[in-house]
Amino acid sequence: MSEGVDKIQNRRRMLTGVLRYAALGVSGMLGVGIYGKRRRLLREGECLNDGLCKDCSVFDECGHPRALSAKKVLKRMSSGKK
């Protein structure tokens, strides 16, 4: 009787291990996919921040029309012109 219980516990342990590593693999793949998409968008010149330039990490190097307009406004505001 105890042999049957041990087999069930070993199967459960194996199944939980398999599921744990499968979840780890899926989350790793998602992370790599997100990172790859961000790199591709940067390479293609696409906006990463849906046009919200204020907190964008690549604002200084960005050449999109919205970013250029925001840079002009910021430059005017810093020089005191309106």
C-alpha positions in Angstrom: 0.0 0.0 0.0 2.8 2.4 0.9 4.4 1.6 -2.5 1.4 3.0 -4.3 1.4 6.2 -2.3 5.1 6.7 -3.0 4.5 6.3 -6.7 1.7 8.9 -6.6 3.9 11.3 -4.7 6.8 10.8 -7.1 4.5 11.5 -10.0 3.1 14.6 -8.4 6.7 15.8 -7.6 7.7 15.1 -11.2 4.6 16.9 -12.6 5.1 19.9 -10.4 8.7 20.1 -11.5 7.8 19.8 -15.2 5.1 22.5 -14.8 7.5 24.8 -12.9 10.2 24.6 -15.5 7.6 24.9 -18.3 6.3 28.1 -16.7 9.9 29.4 -16.3 10.6 28.6 -19.9 7.4 30.4 -21.1 8.1 33.5 -19.0 11.7 33.5 -20.3 10.4 33.3 -23.9 8.0 36.1 -23.3 10.8 38.3 -21.9 13.0 37.6 -24.9 10.1 38.3 -27.2 9.4 41.7 -25.6 13.1 42.6 -25.6 13.4 41.6 -29.2 10.3 43.6 -30.2 11.6 46.7 -28.5 15.0 46.4 -30.3 13.2 45.9 -33.6 11.0 48.9 -33.1 14.0 51.0 -32.3 15.9 49.8 -35.3 12.9 50.5 -37.6 12.4 53.9 -36.1 9.0 53.2 -34.6 7.8 55.1 -31.5 8.1 53.0 -28.3 6.0 55.2 -26.1 2.8 55.7 -28.1 3.8 59.3 -28.8 4.2 60.3 -25.1 7.6 61.9 -25.4 8.0 63.3 -21.9 9.2 60.1 -20.2 10.6 58.3 -23.2 14.0 56.7 -22.7 15.2 57.6 -26.3 13.8 61.1 -26.4 17.2 62.8 -27.0 18.0 60.6 -30.0 14.5 60.4 -31.4 13.7 62.0 -34.8 9.9 61.5 -35.0 7.8 64.5 -35.8 6.2 64.5 -32.3 9.5 64.3 -30.6 11.0 67.1 -32.8 8.0 69.3 -32.0 8.3 68.6 -28.3 12.1 69.4 -28.5 11.2 72.7 -30.1 8.7 73.6 -27.4 11.1 72.7 -24.7 13.9 74.7 -26.3 11.6 77.7 -26.6 10.5 77.4 -23.0 14.0 77.1 -21.7 15.1 80.2 -23.7 12.2 82.3 -22.4 10.5 82.8 -25.8 6.8 82.0 -26.4 
